[in-house]
Amino acid sequence: MLCAIYARKSTEQSGISDEAKSIARQIEHAKAYAEKKGWTTDERFIFSDDAVSGAEFGKRRPGFLRLINALKPKPEFQVLVMSEESRLGREQIQTAYALQQITDAGVRVWFYLTDQERKLDTAMDKVMLSLTNFAAEMERERAQQRVFDAMVRKAKAGHVCGGSCFGYTNVVITDASGKRSHVEYQINPAEAAVVQRIFELYVAGHGFQTIAKLLNAEQAHCPRARPLSKPAGWAASSIREVLLRPLYHGQQIWGRTKKRLPSGIKRPHKRAEQDWLVVDVPHLQIIDDATWQEAQNRWNNVRAVYLRGTNGRLHGRPTNGHESPYLLTGFTC
């Protein structure tokens, strides 16, 4: 019989077996298991997903999608080998449906860690599947809670909980043994000077676009372009982000967004403001209190005077404190 293999390594590495931490190990052991059973493996039918959560079943799991597509119109393989059921998924409903698709296509599913076949022929088979998937989903939730608790501890200590931030340098802190402990922000003097200039220009009445053009003309330090293939430089949107980032005022906010839905699917969405964690980090303050407050007041005033219709769409724009040499500025587009 021709045998297919599926392997998946999760994004969360805590609380899972050593076997589940390596794609190569899973594939190697699956091949050995198939050989022991007298089955033939084909490189075309080795499917894998690296660093993907078991709650994902869409485009973020190309290996899984290739496996499902290989079932139609008729699979060329007769057996599918995995290390354990949780490699297929850790969400009860989606995992059960995926297994049903595989078995309905006439493919037998075997797990080499337990040397057992997963069948869905009887009500008892389906009950056992539900119990197994329930345990896998519970472990996924526990792993998420462990990650969340670790991030809260880091945020409360003022450590870096995300990526880089313009105006600061990420510094890796090690413990006594030389092992990485955490990452901290340190003010980058050259970039901090640009941040201060942005606030000064905005308080003086300049708009986002004007500030961006001015900084680009001066070839001022700027954030790295994302993706890196894009040209680096300041844009109106990045000026706005700088003016609204509380970290420059000495406040670090964590938990504004949540990365996943309750089902585990990765889809960022906003948290309620009362759930945010706000930590004072005065040693990271770049903008003094008076300048920060003046900039926020101007921002709030600008938002308040925008003209909006009954449908909520903008009808016009407020004055920016500067006279334009053109007659119809702000009236045409």
C-alpha positions in Angstrom: 0.0 0.0 0.0 1.1 3.5 -0.7 1.5 5.6 2.4 1.2 9.4 3.0 2.7 11.3 5.9 1.5 14.5 7.7 3.7 16.4 10.2 3.0 19.7 12.0 5.0 21.7 14.5 3.1 24.1 16.7 3.9 27.8 17.3 3.7 27.2 21.1 6.5 24.9 22.1 5.7 24.6 25.8 3.6 21.8 27.2 4.0 19.5 24.2 6.0 16.3 23.7 9.5 16.3 22.3 8.3 14.4 19.3 6.0 17.2 18.3 8.8 19.8 18.3 10.5 18.7 15.1 9.1 18.2 11.7 12.1 16.2 10.5 11.8 13.9 13.4 8.1 13.2 12.8 8.7 12.5 9.1 11.7 10.2 9.9 9.8 8.2 12.5 6.7 8.0 10.2 8.8 6.6 7.4 10.3 4.0 9.7 6.8 3.0 11.0 5.5 2.7 7.4 8.5 0.5 6.5 7.8 -1.7 9.5 4.2 -2.1 8.4 5.3 -3.0 4.8 3.9 0.2 3.3 5.6 2.3 0.6 6.2 6.0 1.2 6.3 8.6 -1.7 8.0 12.0 -1.4 5.0 13.5 -3.3 2.7 12.6 -0.4 4.8 14.0 2.5 2.8 17.0 3.8 4.0 19.3 6.6 3.3 22.6 8.3 6.1 24.3 10.4 5.3 26.6 13.3 1.6 26.6 12.7 -1.0 26.5 15.5 -3.3 23.4 15.6 -6.3 25.8 15.6 -5.5 26.9 12.1 -7.1 25.0 9.2 -6.9 27.6 6.4 -4.3 29.2 4.2 -1.8 29.4 7.0 -1.5 25.6 6.7 -0.4 24.9 3.1 0.7 21.3 3.9 -2.8 20.5 5.4 -4.5 22.0 2.4 -2.3 20.0 0.0 -3.3 16.9 1.9 -7.0 17.6 1.7 -6.7 18.5 -2.0 -4.9 15.2 -2.7 -8.0 13.3 -1.6 -9.9 14.5 -4.7 -11.1 13.1 -7.0 -9.5 9.9 -5.6 -6.4 9.7 -3.4 -3.4 7.8 -4.8 -2.4 6.7 -1.3 -4.3 4.3 0.9 -2.8 5.1 4.3 -1.9 8.3 6.2 0.6 8.2 9.1 1.0 10.9 11.8 2.7 10.9 15.2 -0.6 11.6 17.0 -4.0 13.0 16.4 -3.1 16.5 17.7 -0.7 16.9 14.8 -3.8 17.1 12.5 -5.4 19.8 14.7 -6.2 21.0 18.2 -9.8 22.3 17.5 -12.5 19.7 18.1 -15.0 20.6 15.3 -12.4 21.2 12.6 -10.2 18.2 13.4 -13.2 15.9 13.4 -14.3 17.2 10.1 -10.8 16.8 8.6 -10.6 13.2 9.8 -14.0 12.5 8.4 -12.9 13.8 5.0 -9.8 11.6 5.0 -11.6 8.4 6.1 -14.5 9.0 3.7 -12.0 9.1 0.9 -11.0 5.6 1.8 -7.7 6.5 3.5 -6.8 4.7 6.7 -5.3 6.9 9.4 -2.6 5.5 11.7 -0.6 7.0 14.6 2.9 5.7 15.1 3.3 6.7 18.7 0.5 4.5 19.9 0.4 2.0 16.9 -3.3 2.6 16.6 -5.7 3.2 13.7 -8.3 6.0 14.0 -11.7 4.7 12.7 -15.0 6.4 12.5 -17.2 3.4 11.7 -19.2 3.2 15.0 -20.7 5.6 17.6 -18.0 4.5 20.0 -15.3 5.4 17.5 -16.8 8.9 17.3 -17.0 9.2 21.0 -13.3 8.3 21.4 -12.5 10.9 18.7 -14.4 13.6 20.6 -12.6 12.8 23.8 -9.2 12.8 22.2 -9.9 16.1 20.4 -11.3 17.6 23.7 -8.0 16.8 25.5 -6.0 18.3 22.6 -8.0 21.5 22.6 -7.7 21.8 26.4 -3.9 21.6 26.1 -4.0 24.3 23.4 -5.9 26.6 25.8 -3.5 25.9 28.6 -0.5 26.7 26.3 -2.2 30.0 25.3 -2.7 30.8 29.0 1.0 30.1 29.8 2.1 32.4 27.0 -0.3 35.1 28.1 0.9 34.9 31.7 4.5 35.1 30.6 3.8 38.2 28.5 1.9 39.9 31.3 5.0 39.4 33.6 7.2 40.9 30.9 4.9 43.9 30.4 4.6 44.7 34.1 8.4 44.6 34.3 8.7 47.1 31.4 10.4 44.5 29.1 9.9 44.4 25.3 6.8 42.4 24.5 6.8 43.0 20.7 9.2 44.1 18.1 11.4 47.2 17.6 10.2 50.7 18.1 11.7 53.8 16.4 13.5 55.9 19.0 14.8 52.9 20.9 17.3 50.1 20.6 16.4 46.6 21.7 19.0 45.3 24.1 19.2 41.6 25.0 19.7 41.1 28.8 21.4 37.8 29.9 21.4 36.2 33.3 24.4 35.1 35.4 24.9 32.0 33.3 24.9 34.0 30.1 21.5 32.7 29.0 19.1 35.2 27.4 16.7 36.5 30.1 14.7 39.2 28.4 14.8 42.3 26.1 14.7 45.9 27.2 14.4 49.2 25.4 17.1 51.8 25.5 16.8 55.3 24.1 18.6 55.7 20.8 19.8 59.3 20.8 19.8 59.9 17.1 16.3 58.5 16.6 15.0 60.2 19.7 16.1 63.6 18.3 13.9 62.9 15.2 10.9 62.0 17.5 11.4 65.3 19.3 11.5 67.2 16.1 8.3 65.6 14.9 6.5 66.7 18.0 8.0 70.2 17.8 6.8 70.6 14.2 3.4 69.3 14.9 2.9 71.6 17.9 4.0 74.5 15.7 1.1 73.7 13.4 2.5 71.6 10.6 0.5 68.6 9.2 1.5 65.0 8.9 2.3 65.2 5.2 4.3 68.4 5.6 6.4 66.9 8.4 7.1 63.8 6.4 8.3 65.7 3.4 10.5 67.9 5.5 12.1 65.0 7.2 12.7 63.1 4.0 14.3 66.2 2.5 16.6 66.4 5.5 17.3 62.7 5.1 16.5 62.2 8.8 16.6 58.8 10.4 13.5 56.8 9.7 11.9 53.4 10.6 12.8 50.4 8.5 10.5 49.8 5.6 8.1 46.8 6.0 8.5 44.9 3.8 12.2 45.6 3.4 11.8 45.7 -0.4 10.0 49.1 -0.1 12.0 52.3 0.0 12.7 53.7 3.4 11.3 57.1 4.3 8.7 59.0 6.3 5.0 59.0 5.4 2.1 60.8 6.9 0.8 57.5 8.5 4.2 57.0 10.3 4.2 60.5 11.5 0.7 59.9 13.0 1.9 56.7 14.7 4.8 58.6 16.3 2.5 61.4 17.7 0.1 58.9 19.2 2.6 56.4 20.8 2.4 56.8 24.6 5.8 55.1 25.0 7.5 58.4 24.0 5.7 60.0 27.0 7.0 57.3 29.3 4.0 54.9 29.3 4.1 51.4 27.9 0.7 49.9 26.9 0.3 46.2 26.3 -2.7 44.2 25.4 -4.5 46.6 23.0 -5.2 43.7 20.6 -5.7 40.0 20.9 -4.2 37.9 18.2 -6.7 35.0 18.1 -10.4 34.4 18.3 -11.7 32.1 21.0 -11.7 29.2 18.4 -7.9 29.7 18.1 -7.9 31.1 14.6 -5.4 33.9 14.1 -7.4 37.0 13.6 -6.2 40.2 15.5 -9.0 42.2 17.1 -9.1 45.0 19.6 -9.5 44.5 23.3 -11.6 46.7 25.5 -9.7 49.6 26.9 -10.2 48.5 30.5 -8.3 45.3 29.7 -5.1 47.2 28.6 -2.1 47.0 30.8 -0.5 50.4 31.3 3.0 50.6 32.9 4.9 53.7 33.7 8.4 53.7 32.3 9.8 57.2 33.0 13.4 56.1 32.0 12.1 55.7 28.4 10.4 59.1 28.2 11.6 61.1 25.2 8.9 63.9 25.0 8.3 66.1 28.0 4.8 66.4 29.6 4.0 69.9 28.3 4.9 69.0 24.6 3.1 65.7 24.8 -0.1 67.3 26.1 0.0 70.1 23.6 0.4 67.7 20.7 -2.5 65.5 22.0 -4.7 68.6 22.5 -4.1 69.7 18.9 -4.8 66.1 17.7 -8.1 66.0 19.6 -9.1 69.5 18.3 -8.4 68.6 14.7 -10.5 65.4 15.0 -13.4 67.4 16.6 -13.6 70.0 13.8 -13.6 67.6 10.9 -16.9 68.0 9.0 -19.0 64.8 8.9 -22.3 64.1 7.2 -25.2 62.0 8.5 -23.5 58.9 7.2 -20.3 59.6 9.2 -18.1 60.2 6.1 -15.8 63.2 6.0 -17.0 66.2 4.1 -14.0 68.4 4.6 -10.9 69.0 6.6 -10.0 71.5 9.3 -7.5 74.3 8.8 -3.9 73.3 9.7 -2.8 76.7 10.9 -1.0 77.6 7.7 -2.2 79.7 4.8 -1.9 78.0 1.4 -0.8 79.9 -1.8 -3.5 78.1 -3.7 -7.1 79.3 -3.8 -9.0 75.9 -3.7 -6.8 74.1 -1.2 -9.0 71.8 0.8 -12.0 72.2 -1.5 -11.0 70.0 -4.4 -9.4 66.6 -4.9 
